[in-house]
Amino acid sequence: MASPRERALIIVPAWNEEQNVANTVREIRDADPAYDVLVIDDGSTDATAAVAAAAGARVVILPFNMGVGGAMRTGFTYAQRHGYSQAIQVDADGQHNPADIAAVLAGLSDADISIAARFADVGDYKARGPRRWAMKMLAAVLSRISGVRLTDVTSGFRAANRRAIDQYVRFYPAEYLGDTIDSLVGAIHAGLTVTQVPVAMRPRAHGQPSHNPLAAARYLFRAAFALALALLRGRRTKERTS
């Protein structure tokens, strides 16, 4: 059996996802039985942890809800302590297709971070109004900073190699949008490289998405704030890591 150093850790942040998480874990294991699946139960008040464990995942239970950023930092810390050379986030709600994990991990052959991009001419995922405007603005700014054309910098479906795991353990933010925008800016300013792999997004199987049409109007303003904060933090990160 391959050692953790040779395997990928699949990190699944989950908050009250008892209806979706078991199928997500099973799909990941069906995609490749060699994957190690770690569900971070982010303070759920339902049976998410028990359902995930019954489906065959290792489970870390957080005592209260910390948000995706806190859950992912826990997952990356687990990956670092157990010697994994690759880790990838797959959301528990089923929108990330585990069949695409291998392709996203393959992107790490060219970069430290590989993003599964929803707006790269694959699939029919769409975002409209302020939410779409914010996504395009963020992609344009991050493309300029990274020197690589990126079309979907808010995608949570992304992989990290050992260098990125080590950087995330030290600096992965927990604030809203920080897990995507802030973490990416910080990684780029620390000298890590980024690439993207086109994927198709699936609809959520059960429950409500975190963003509804009424909340979309606030997304643009929050995104701009998150980007400004990320740029400031990126400069501080560069100074501390030089």
Stockholm file with secondary structure:
# STOCKHOLM 1.0

chainA/1-242         MASPRERALIIVPAWNEEQNVANTVREIRDADPAYDVLVIDDGSTDATAAVAAAAGARVVILPFNMGVGGAMRTGFTYAQRHGYSQAIQVDADGQHNPADIAAVLAGLSDADISIAARFADVGDYKARGPRRWAMKMLAAVLSRISGVRLTDVTSGFRAANRRAIDQYVRFYPAEYLGDTIDSLVGAIHAGLTVTQVPVAMRPRAHGQPSHNPLAAARYLFRAAFALALALLRGRRTKERTS
#=GR chainA/1-242 SS CCCGGGSEEEEEEESSCTTTHHHHHHHHHHHCTTCEEEEEEESCSSSHHHHHHHTTCEEEEESSCCHHHHHHHHHHHHHHHTTCSEEEECCTTSCSCGGGHHHHHHGGGTCSEEEEESSSSSSCCCCCHHHHHHHHHHHHHHHHHHTSCCSCTTCCCEEEEHHHHHHHHHHCCCSTTIIIIIHHHHHHHTTCCEEEEECCCCCCSSSCCSCCHHHHHHHHHHHHHHHHHHHHHHHHHHHHHC
#=GC SS_cons         CCCGGGSEEEEEEESSCTTTHHHHHHHHHHHCTTCEEEEEEESCSSSHHHHHHHTTCEEEEESSCCHHHHHHHHHHHHHHHTTCSEEEECCTTSCSCGGGHHHHHHGGGTCSEEEEESSSSSSCCCCCHHHHHHHHHHHHHHHHHHTSCCSCTTCCCEEEEHHHHHHHHHHCCCSTTIIIIIHHHHHHHTTCCEEEEECCCCCCSSSCCSCCHHHHHHHHHHHHHHHHHHHHHHHHHHHHHC
//
